[in-house]
Amino acid sequence: MQIGIIGSGAMGSGIAQLAATASHSTLIFDNNPGALHRSAEKTAKGLETLVQKGKISKEEAQRISGNITYVSNLSAFTNCELIIEAIIEDLEVKQQVFRELELVVSKTCIIATNTSSLSITSIAAACETPGRVIGIHFFNPAVIMPLVEIIPAIQTNDETNKKSCEIIAGWGKTIVKAKDTPGFIVNRVARPFYGEAFKIMEEGFADMVTIDWALKEKGGFKMGPFELTDFIGHDVNYAVTESVWTAFYFDPRFRPSLSQKRLVEAGYLGKKSGKGFYDYTEGSIKPEPIKDDALATEIFERVLAMLINEAADAIYMNITSTKDLETAMTKGVNYSKGLLAWANEFGIEKTVSILDGLYTKYHDMRYRVCPLLRQMIEREKSFTT
């Protein structure tokens, strides 16, 4: 089977390596020759690192690289059976690319988008044969991260859905299925991890280094929200937040942070630019957190309550199954446990009490409680995970 990848950035290159590793003849397209050259160099370097670490043999590295062909014309995709687009998060640009693809590929070729937050249905609407369009969302780095979200558009046919799942599962990935709604599973449910932490800082309740420490210390998160967004890149993280917020008709639960927007405007994008919330320039010293146990507990419980509420709402609105939600949060963002299991352990009544207390304090609809949580208290139920 021949696979086509559109976009030779980090994500496109990673997906291409995955397909090539699975023995597919893989074409990677970019209209920028320099980008294609950089992609080839980066892939070769990554494979060489795997050889040096003893993860693969030299012959295996040669086999994988031999399966990848770099092309600068979409006409090379004529015989592809699956094409995955991984370019800029711009709906009009994606729609135009999909229109051009349909002029080249066969009627049975699946055309997928790796978008992290845009409407699959809107992208499919640009096509003459929308039933072949589907969302296949990988997480960065695609070669390492095990999770892939599969998101059918409302036009996607059953055969496209089934075949896409079979192909991606064959690449060794863990699949979760999501309804075509803003942010799908992970980028929707994880938003409070950033948003509530930023609000806590902005209101002066605690500084960023203390918030990061509190969530790692009390919640077992591998990185705090300020460290993590610096690592992801504020241009990327802020764009997803703004996209989800806008797509949900400016629901205050997803309201972006002005502090993060100012970083983007200043070009302080995080580690990659040398400065974000933290300073990464040579000789800079990271500030110390205030290691107050009571303060840390309050920060953690406030953020956790918001995360549980968002997870519950995803179940309430039938975005995904409880099983897939738990899998998505543990394998997509490496949470130490699924949020529904965490809700059972932390206490649904306690979660609702914290959210009601925050609403009383702020009168902000971001703290409205998901009806499912109240129903579960009334019925004395817990989540089945």
For each residue, the residues with C-beta under 8 A, 3 or more apart:
1: 24 25 81 82 167
2: 24 25 26 27 79 80 81
3: 16 19 24 25 26 27 80 81 82 83 84
4: 26 27 28 29 76 77 80 82 83 84
5: 8 12 15 16 19 26 27 28 29 83 84 86
6: 12 29 30 74 83 84 85 86 87 97 101
7: 11 12 28 29 30 85 86 87
8: 5 12 13 16 28 29 30 32 35 36 38 39 70
9: 12 13 35 39 86 87
10: 13 14 42 140 141
11: 7 14 15 86 114 138 140 142
12: 5 6 7 8 9 15 16 28 30 39 84 86 87 114
13: 8 9 10 16 17 28 39 42 43
14: 10 11 17 18 138 140 141 142 143
15: 5 11 12 18 19 84 86 114 138 142
16: 3 5 8 12 13 19 20 26 28 39 43 68
17: 13 14 20 21 43 46 47 64 68 142 143
18: 14 15 21 22 138 142 143 171 173
19: 3 5 15 16 22 24 26 67 171
20: 16 17 23 24 26 64 65 67 68
21: 17 18 64 67 171
22: 18 19 170 171 172
23: 20 67
24: 1 2 3 19 20 67
25: 1 2 3 67 69
26: 2 3 4 5 16 19 20 67 68 69
27: 2 3 4 5 68 69 70 71 76 77 80
28: 4 5 7 8 12 13 16 36 39 68 69 70 71
29: 4 5 6 7 8 71 72 73 74 76 77
30: 6 7 8 12 33 35 36 39 70 72
31: 72
32: 8 35 36
33: 30 36 37 72
34: 37 38
35: 8 9 30 32 38 39
36: 8 28 30 32 33 39 40 70 72
37: 33 34 40 41
38: 8 34 35 41 42
39: 8 9 12 13 16 28 30 35 36 42 43 70
40: 36 37 43 44 68 70
41: 37 38 44 45
42: 10 13 38 39 45 46
43: 13 16 17 39 40 46 47 65 68
44: 40 41 47 48 65
45: 41 42 48 49
46: 17 42 43 49 50 143
47: 17 43 44 50 51 56 61 64 65
48: 44 45 51 52 61
49: 45 46 52 53
50: 46 47 53 55 56 61
51: 47 48 54 55 56 57 58 60 61
52: 48 49
53: 49 50
54: 51
55: 50 51
56: 47 50 51 60 61 64
57: 51 60 61
58: 51 61 62
59: 62 63
60: 51 56 57 63 64
61: 47 48 50 51 56 57 58 64 65
62: 58 59 65 66
63: 59 60 66 67
64: 17 20 21 47 56 60 61 67 68
65: 20 43 44 47 61 62 68
66: 62 63
67: 19 20 21 23 24 25 26 63 64
68: 16 17 20 26 27 28 40 43 64 65
69: 25 26 27 28 76
70: 8 27 28 30 36 39 40
71: 27 28 29 76 77
72: 29 30 31 33 36
73: 29 76
74: 6 29 77 100 101 104
75: 78 104
76: 4 27 29 69 71 73
77: 4 27 29 71 74 80 83 101 104 105 109
78: 75 104 105 106
79: 2 106
80: 2 3 4 27 77 83 105 109
81: 1 2 3 106 108 109 110
82: 1 3 4 109 110 112 163 164 167
83: 3 4 5 6 77 80 101 105 109 110 111 112
84: 3 4 5 6 12 15 112 113 114 136
85: 6 7 94 97 98 111 112 113 114
86: 5 6 7 9 11 12 15 114 138
87: 6 7 9 12 93 94 97
88: 93
89: 115 116 117 118 239 240 243
90: 93 94
91: 94 95 118 119 122 123
92: 95 96
93: 87 88 90 96 97
94: 85 87 90 91 97 98 113 115 118 123 126
95: 91 92 98 99 122 123 125 126
96: 92 93 99 100 126
97: 6 85 87 93 94 100 101
98: 85 94 95 101 102 111 113 123 124 126 127 133
99: 95 96 102 103 126 127
100: 74 96 97 103 104
101: 6 74 77 83 97 98 104 105 111
102: 98 99 105 111 127 128 129
103: 99 100
104: 74 75 77 78 100 101
105: 77 78 80 83 101 102 109 111
106: 78 79 81 109
107: 129 132
108: 81 132
109: 77 80 81 82 83 105 106 132
110: 81 82 83 132 133 134 160 163 164
111: 83 85 98 101 102 105 127 132 133 134
112: 82 83 84 85 133 134 135 136 164
113: 84 85 94 98 118 120 123 133 134 135 136
114: 11 12 15 84 85 86 135 136 137 138
115: 89 94 118 120 123 135 137
116: 89 137 183 184 187 240
117: 89 182 183 184 187 240 243 244 247
118: 89 91 94 113 115 122 123 243
119: 91 122 123 153 180 182 247
120: 113 115 123 124 133 134 135 151 152 153 156 180
121: 124 125 153 154 155 180
122: 91 95 118 119 125 126
123: 91 94 95 98 113 115 118 119 120 126 127 133 153
124: 98 120 121 127 130 133 153 155 156
125: 95 121 122 130 155
126: 94 95 96 98 99 122 123
127: 98 99 102 111 123 124 130 132 133
128: 102
129: 102 107 132
130: 124 125 127 133 153 155 156
131: 155 156 157 160
132: 107 108 109 110 111 127 129 156 157 160
133: 98 110 111 112 113 120 123 124 127 130 153 155 156 160
134: 110 111 112 113 120 150 151 152 153 156 160 161 164
135: 112 113 114 115 120 149 150 151 152 153 180 184
136: 84 112 113 114 148 149 150 151 164 168
137: 114 115 116 148 149 150 151 184
138: 11 14 15 18 86 114 142 145 148 173
139: 142 145 147 148 186 332
140: 10 11 14 145
141: 10 14 144 145
142: 11 14 15 17 18 138 139 145
143: 14 17 18 46
144: 141
145: 138 139 140 141 142 331 332
146: 172 173 174 331
147: 139 173 174 176 186 327 328 331 332
148: 136 137 138 139 168 173 174 175 176
149: 135 136 137 175 176 177 178 184 185 186 328 332
150: 134 135 136 137 161 164 165 168 175 176 177 178
151: 120 134 135 136 137 177 178 179 180 184
152: 120 134 135 156 160 161 177 180
153: 119 120 121 123 124 130 133 134 135 156 180
154: 121 180
155: 121 124 125 130 131 133
156: 120 124 130 131 132 133 134 152 153 160 161
157: 131 132 160 161
158: 161 162
159: 162 163
160: 110 131 132 133 134 152 156 157 163 164
161: 134 150 152 156 157 158 164 165
162: 158 159 165 166
163: 82 110 159 160 166 167
164: 82 110 112 134 136 150 160 161 167 168
165: 150 161 162 168 169 175 177
166: 162 163 169 170
167: 1 82 163 164 170 171
168: 136 148 150 164 165 171 173 175
169: 165 166 172 173 175
170: 22 166 167
171: 18 19 21 22 167 168
172: 22 146 169
173: 18 138 146 147 148 168 169
174: 146 147 148 327 331
175: 148 149 150 165 168 169
176: 147 148 149 150 185 320 324 325 327 328 332
177: 149 150 151 152 165 320 321 324
178: 149 150 151 181 184 185 319 320 324 328
179: 151 184 317 318 319 320
180: 119 120 121 135 151 152 153 154 184
181: 178 184 188 317 319
182: 117 119 188 243 244 247 248
183: 116 117 186 187 188 189 191 240 243 244 247
184: 116 117 135 137 149 151 178 179 180 181 187 188 319
185: 149 176 178 188 189 314 319 320 324 325 328 329 332
186: 139 147 149 183 189 190 328 329 332 333
187: 116 117 183 184 190 191 240 244
188: 181 182 183 184 185 191 244 310 314 319
189: 183 185 186 307 310 311 314 325 328 329 339
190: 186 187 193 194 307 329 333
191: 183 187 188 194 195 241 244 253 254 310
192: 195 196 253 303 306 307 309 310
193: 190 196 197 215 221 225 228 303 307 333
194: 190 191 197 198 225 228 229 237 241 257 260
195: 191 192 198 199 241 253 254 255 256 257 306 366
196: 192 193 199 200 302 303 306
197: 193 194 200 201 208 211 215 224 225 226 299 303
198: 194 195 201 202 225 257 259 260
199: 195 196 202 203 257
200: 196 197 203 205 206 211 299 302 303
201: 197 198 204 205 206 207 208 211 226 259
202: 198 199 257 258 259
203: 199 200
204: 201
205: 200 201 299
206: 200 201 210 211 214 290 295 299
207: 201 210 211 287 289 290
208: 197 201 211 212 224 226 277 278
209: 212 213 226 286 287 288 289
210: 206 207 213 214 289 290 291 292 295 296 299
211: 197 200 201 206 207 208 214 215 224 225 226 299
212: 208 209 215 216 223 224 225 226 227 289
213: 209 210 216 217 224 289 291 296
214: 206 210 211 217 218 224 289 295 296 297 299 300
215: 193 197 211 212 218 219 221 224 225 299 300 303
216: 212 213 219 220 221 222 223 224
217: 213 214 296 300
218: 214 215 296 297 299 300
219: 215 216 300 303 304 336
220: 216 336
221: 193 215 216 224 335 336
222: 216 334
223: 212 216 227 228 231
224: 197 208 211 212 213 214 215 216 221 227 228
225: 193 194 197 198 211 212 215 228 229
226: 197 201 208 209 211 212 229 230 276 277 278
227: 212 223 224 230 231 277 278
228: 193 194 223 224 225 231 232
229: 194 225 226 232 233 234 237 260 270 276 277
230: 226 227 234 270 271 276 277 278 280
231: 223 227 228 270 271
232: 228 229 236 237 270
233: 229 236 237 269 270 271 272
234: 229 230 237 238 260 263 264 268 269 270 276
235: 238 239 264 269
236: 232 233 239 240
237: 194 229 232 233 234 240 241 260
238: 234 235 241 242 256 257 260 261 263 264
239: 89 235 236 242 243
240: 89 116 117 183 187 236 237 243 244
241: 191 194 195 237 238 244 245 254 256 257 260
242: 238 239 245 246 256
243: 89 117 118 182 183 239 240 246 247
244: 117 182 183 187 188 191 240 241 247 248 254
245: 241 242 248 250 251 254 255 256
246: 242 243 249 250
247: 117 119 182 183 243 244
248: 182 244 245 251 253 254
249: 246
250: 245 246 255
251: 245 248 254 255 365
252: 255 364 365 366
253: 191 192 195 248 310 365 366 368
254: 191 195 241 244 245 248 251
255: 195 245 250 251 252 366
256: 195 238 241 242 245 260 261
257: 194 195 198 199 202 238 241 260 261
258: 202 261 262
259: 198 201 202 262 263
260: 194 198 229 234 237 238 241 256 257 263 264
261: 238 256 257 258 264 265
262: 258 259 265 266
263: 234 238 259 260 266 268 269 270 276 277
264: 234 235 238 260 261 267 268 269
265: 261 262
266: 262 263
267: 264 273
268: 234 263 264 273 275 276
269: 233 234 235 263 264 272 273 276
270: 229 230 231 232 233 234 263 273 275 276 277 280
271: 230 231 233 274 276 280
272: 233 269
273: 267 268 269 270 276
274: 271 279 280 281
275: 268 270 278 279 280 281
276: 226 229 230 234 263 268 269 270 271 273 280
277: 208 226 227 229 230 263 270
278: 208 226 227 230 275 284 286
279: 274 275 284 286
280: 230 270 271 274 275 276 284
281: 274 275 284
282:
283:
284: 278 279 280 281
285:
286: 209 278 279
287: 207 209
288: 209
289: 207 209 210 212 213 214
290: 206 207 210 295
291: 210 213 296
292: 210 295 296
293: 296 297
294: 297 298
295: 206 210 214 290 292 298 299
296: 210 213 214 217 218 291 292 293 299 300
297: 214 218 293 294 300 301
298: 294 295 301 302
299: 197 200 205 206 210 211 214 215 218 295 296 302 303
300: 214 215 217 218 219 296 297 303 304
301: 297 298 304 305 346 350 354
302: 196 200 298 299 305 306 354 358
303: 192 193 196 197 200 215 219 299 300 306 307
304: 219 300 301 307 308 342 346 351
305: 301 302 308 309 350 351 354 355 358
306: 192 195 196 302 303 309 310 355 367
307: 189 190 192 193 303 304 310 311 339 342
308: 304 305 311 312 339 340 342 343 346 348 351 373
309: 192 305 306 312 313 351 355 369 370 373
310: 188 189 191 192 253 306 307 313 314 339 370
311: 189 307 308 314 315 325 329 339 340 343
312: 308 309 315 316 340 343 370 372 373
313: 309 310 316 317 370 372
314: 185 188 189 310 311 317 319 320 325
315: 311 312 318 319 320 322 325 340 372 383
316: 312 313 370 371 372
317: 179 181 313 314
318: 179 315
319: 178 179 181 184 185 188 314 315 325
320: 176 177 178 179 185 314 315 324 325 328
321: 177 324 325
322: 315 325 326 340 383 384 385
323: 326 327 385
324: 176 177 178 185 320 321 327 328
325: 176 185 189 311 314 315 319 320 321 322 328 329 338 339 340
326: 322 323 329 330 338 339 340 341 385
327: 147 174 176 323 324 330 331 338
328: 147 149 176 178 185 186 189 320 324 325 331 332
329: 185 186 189 190 311 325 326 332 333 335 338 339
330: 326 327 334 335 336 337 338
331: 145 146 147 174 327 328 334
332: 139 145 147 149 176 185 186 328 329
333: 186 190 193 329
334: 222 330 331
335: 221 329 330 338 339 342
336: 219 220 221 330
337: 330 341 342 345
338: 325 326 327 329 330 335 341 342 385
339: 189 307 308 310 311 325 326 329 335 342 343
340: 308 311 312 315 322 325 326 343 344 383 385
341: 326 337 338 344 345 383 385
342: 304 307 308 335 337 338 339 345 346
343: 308 311 312 339 340 346 347 348 351 373 382 383
344: 340 341 348 382 383 385
345: 337 341 342
346: 301 304 308 342 343 350 351
347: 343 350 351
348: 308 343 344 351 352 373 376 377 382
349: 352 353 377
350: 301 305 346 347 353 354
351: 304 305 308 309 343 346 347 348 354 355 373
352: 348 349 355 356 369 373 374 377
353: 349 350 356 357
354: 301 302 305 350 351 357 358
355: 305 306 309 351 352 358 359 367 368 369
356: 352 353 359 360 367 369
357: 353 354 360 361
358: 302 305 354 355 361 362 364 367
359: 355 356 362 363 364 365 367 368 369
360: 356 357 363
361: 357 358
362: 358 359 366 367
363: 359 360
364: 252 358 359 367
365: 251 252 253 359 368
366: 195 252 253 255 362
367: 306 355 356 358 359 362 364
368: 253 355 359 365
369: 309 352 355 356 359 373 374
370: 309 310 312 313 316 373 374
371: 316 374 375
372: 312 313 315 316 375 376
373: 308 309 312 343 348 351 352 369 370 376 377
374: 352 369 370 371 377 378
375: 371 372 378 379 381
376: 348 372 373 379 380 381 382 383
377: 348 349 352 373 374 380
378: 374 375
379: 375 376
380: 376 377
381: 375 376
382: 343 344 348 376
383: 315 322 340 341 343 344 376
384: 322
385: 322 323 326 338 340 341 344
